[in-house]
Amino acid sequence: WVVAETPGVAFTDRVHLRDVITDSTVRLREVLAAKSIAIEIQIPESLPVLTVDKNRFARIFDLLIKDEIVSLPEGSRLTITAEMVNDAAGERVLVTVRDNGPGVSEDILRTIFDPFNARSDSPSEHGINLMACYFIVHYHGGKIAAHGGPGQGTEFRLEFPVSGNSPALSMENREFFQKLRATDELWEKLLATR
């Protein structure tokens, strides 16, 4: 499969994380206000500029905040923080999006990036936004994970490399894309039998 063999992607757009997230909140301000959801952004200006695909990168935060709006009760609060992390895995930016909502069960956390998962009570709202976030984060060479539990709120942690290039696909990513392809083929077979 070609995707599993392609090298990384070189990005050329340079962005300040704080600006990207602030722009997302401005785009969504009316929907946030309609549910009285407050957002606190704690992102130091000292973070390095990130080299990304600007439009796709901005979509990560649009989609993640939209999912939070749908999932949270009125009067909730989102806190978005970011910091530098430098360890054996390299230099990267860690973004944390934390809400004070009711939280989700361990079962939902396990499948939160599945497009058929729904965190809200609305049957028309599925996990499409979070699935798209997952793919766009990986496209940028990053990682995304969800944490929390009932009564604890939900926290999303996103990591992005500072280098600005999506690394060549690692064995972990190759296995991910192989599983994705197998799942896609299974869905095609299931839908063809209907």
C-alpha positions as CSV (number, residue, x, y, z in Angstrom):
1,W,0.0,0.0,0.0
2,V,1.6,3.3,-1.1
3,V,0.6,5.4,1.9
4,A,2.7,3.1,4.2
5,E,5.7,3.7,2.1
6,T,5.6,7.4,1.4
7,P,8.2,9.7,3.1
8,G,7.2,12.5,5.4
9,V,5.7,15.7,4.2
10,A,7.6,19.0,4.2
11,F,5.5,21.9,5.5
12,T,6.1,25.6,4.6
13,D,3.5,27.6,6.6
14,R,4.9,29.2,9.8
15,V,2.4,29.9,12.6
16,H,2.2,30.9,16.2
17,L,0.1,28.4,18.1
18,R,-1.5,31.1,20.2
19,D,-2.7,32.9,17.1
20,V,-4.1,29.7,15.5
21,I,-6.1,28.8,18.6
22,T,-7.3,32.4,19.2
23,D,-8.5,32.5,15.6
24,S,-10.5,29.3,16.1
25,T,-12.2,30.7,19.2
26,V,-13.1,33.9,17.3
27,R,-14.6,31.8,14.4
28,L,-16.7,29.8,17.0
29,R,-17.5,32.7,19.4
30,E,-21.2,32.8,18.5
31,V,-21.7,29.1,19.2
32,L,-19.6,29.3,22.3
33,A,-21.7,32.2,23.5
34,A,-25.0,30.4,22.8
35,K,-24.0,27.7,25.3
36,S,-22.2,30.1,27.7
37,I,-19.0,28.1,27.3
38,A,-15.9,30.1,28.4
39,I,-12.5,29.5,27.0
40,E,-9.2,30.3,28.8
41,I,-6.1,30.3,26.7
42,Q,-2.8,29.9,28.5
43,I,-0.2,29.7,25.8
44,P,3.2,31.4,26.3
45,E,4.3,33.7,23.6
46,S,7.8,32.2,24.0
47,L,6.8,29.0,22.2
48,P,8.6,28.5,18.9
49,V,6.9,29.2,15.6
50,L,5.5,25.9,14.2
51,T,6.0,24.9,10.5
52,V,2.7,23.3,9.4
53,D,0.1,23.1,6.7
54,K,-1.7,26.2,8.0
55,N,-5.3,25.4,6.9
56,R,-5.2,21.8,8.0
57,F,-3.5,22.7,11.3
58,A,-6.2,25.3,12.1
59,R,-8.9,22.7,11.4
60,I,-7.6,20.6,14.3
61,F,-8.6,23.2,16.8
62,D,-11.8,24.2,15.0
63,L,-13.0,20.6,15.0
64,L,-11.8,19.9,18.6
65,I,-13.6,22.9,20.0
66,K,-16.7,22.1,18.0
67,D,-16.8,18.7,19.5
68,E,-16.4,20.2,23.0
69,I,-19.3,22.6,22.3
70,V,-21.6,19.7,21.3
71,S,-20.5,17.5,24.2
72,L,-20.5,20.0,27.1
73,P,-23.4,21.3,29.1
74,E,-24.2,25.0,29.1
75,G,-21.9,27.1,31.3
76,S,-18.9,24.8,31.0
77,R,-15.3,25.9,30.7
78,L,-12.4,25.0,28.4
79,T,-8.8,25.6,29.3
80,I,-6.2,25.4,26.5
81,T,-2.5,25.3,27.6
82,A,0.7,24.6,25.8
83,E,4.3,24.0,26.8
84,M,7.6,22.8,25.3
85,V,8.6,19.2,26.0
86,N,12.1,18.0,25.3
87,D,13.1,14.4,26.0
88,A,14.4,11.3,24.2
89,A,11.5,11.6,21.8
90,G,12.7,15.0,20.7
91,E,11.6,18.6,21.0
92,R,7.9,19.2,20.6
93,V,5.0,21.3,21.7
94,L,2.4,19.7,24.1
95,V,-1.1,21.3,23.8
96,T,-3.7,20.4,26.5
97,V,-7.4,21.0,26.0
98,R,-9.2,20.4,29.3
99,D,-12.9,20.8,30.0
100,N,-14.8,20.8,33.3
101,G,-17.7,18.7,31.9
102,P,-19.2,15.5,33.2
103,G,-16.4,13.4,31.7
104,V,-16.8,10.1,29.9
105,S,-16.5,6.4,30.7
106,E,-13.4,4.3,30.1
107,D,-15.3,2.6,27.2
108,I,-16.0,5.8,25.5
109,L,-12.4,7.0,26.0
110,R,-11.1,3.8,24.3
111,T,-13.1,4.6,21.2
112,I,-13.3,8.4,21.3
113,F,-11.7,8.8,17.9
114,D,-14.0,6.3,16.3
115,P,-16.4,8.1,13.9
116,F,-19.4,6.2,15.3
117,N,-18.7,7.2,18.9
118,A,-20.9,9.9,20.3
119,R,-20.0,11.8,23.4
120,S,-23.2,13.9,23.4
121,D,-26.8,13.0,24.0
122,S,-27.6,14.0,20.4
123,P,-27.9,11.0,18.2
124,S,-27.0,13.1,15.2
125,E,-23.6,14.0,16.6
126,H,-20.9,11.4,16.1
127,G,-17.1,11.3,16.5
128,I,-16.4,12.6,13.0
129,N,-14.8,15.8,14.3
130,L,-12.4,13.9,16.6
131,M,-11.6,11.3,13.9
132,A,-10.6,14.2,11.6
133,C,-8.5,15.7,14.4
134,Y,-6.8,12.4,14.9
135,F,-5.8,12.2,11.2
136,I,-4.7,15.8,10.8
137,V,-2.6,15.6,14.0
138,H,-0.9,12.4,12.6
139,Y,-0.5,14.1,9.2
140,H,1.6,16.8,11.1
141,G,3.8,14.1,12.7
142,G,2.0,14.5,16.0
143,K,0.0,12.5,18.5
144,I,-3.4,13.0,20.2
145,A,-4.8,11.2,23.2
146,A,-7.8,11.6,25.4
147,H,-7.9,11.2,29.2
148,G,-10.5,11.6,32.0
149,G,-13.3,9.7,33.5
150,P,-16.8,10.2,34.9
151,G,-17.0,13.4,37.0
152,Q,-13.4,14.3,36.0
153,G,-14.0,16.2,32.7
154,T,-12.1,15.3,29.6
155,E,-8.6,16.2,28.6
156,F,-7.1,16.0,25.1
157,R,-3.3,16.1,24.8
158,L,-1.8,16.9,21.4
159,E,1.9,16.8,20.6
160,F,3.5,18.4,17.6
161,P,7.2,18.2,16.6
162,V,8.9,21.5,16.5
163,S,11.0,20.4,13.4
164,G,8.1,21.2,11.1
165,N,8.2,18.1,9.0
166,S,6.1,15.1,9.3
167,P,8.6,12.3,9.9
168,A,8.9,9.4,7.6
169,L,6.3,6.8,8.6
170,S,7.5,4.8,11.6
171,M,6.7,1.2,12.0
172,E,3.9,2.2,14.4
173,N,2.4,4.5,11.8
174,R,2.7,1.8,9.1
175,E,0.9,-0.6,11.3
176,F,-1.8,2.0,11.9
177,F,-2.3,2.6,8.2
178,Q,-2.4,-1.1,7.5
179,K,-5.1,-1.5,10.2
180,L,-7.0,1.4,8.8
181,R,-6.9,-0.2,5.3
182,A,-8.1,-3.5,6.7
183,T,-10.9,-1.8,8.5
184,D,-11.9,0.1,5.4
185,E,-12.0,-3.1,3.4
186,L,-14.1,-4.7,6.1
187,W,-16.6,-1.8,5.9
188,E,-16.7,-2.1,2.1
189,K,-17.6,-5.9,2.5
190,L,-20.2,-5.2,5.1
191,L,-21.9,-2.5,3.2
192,A,-21.8,-4.5,0.0
193,T,-23.8,-7.3,1.6
194,R,-26.7,-5.0,2.5
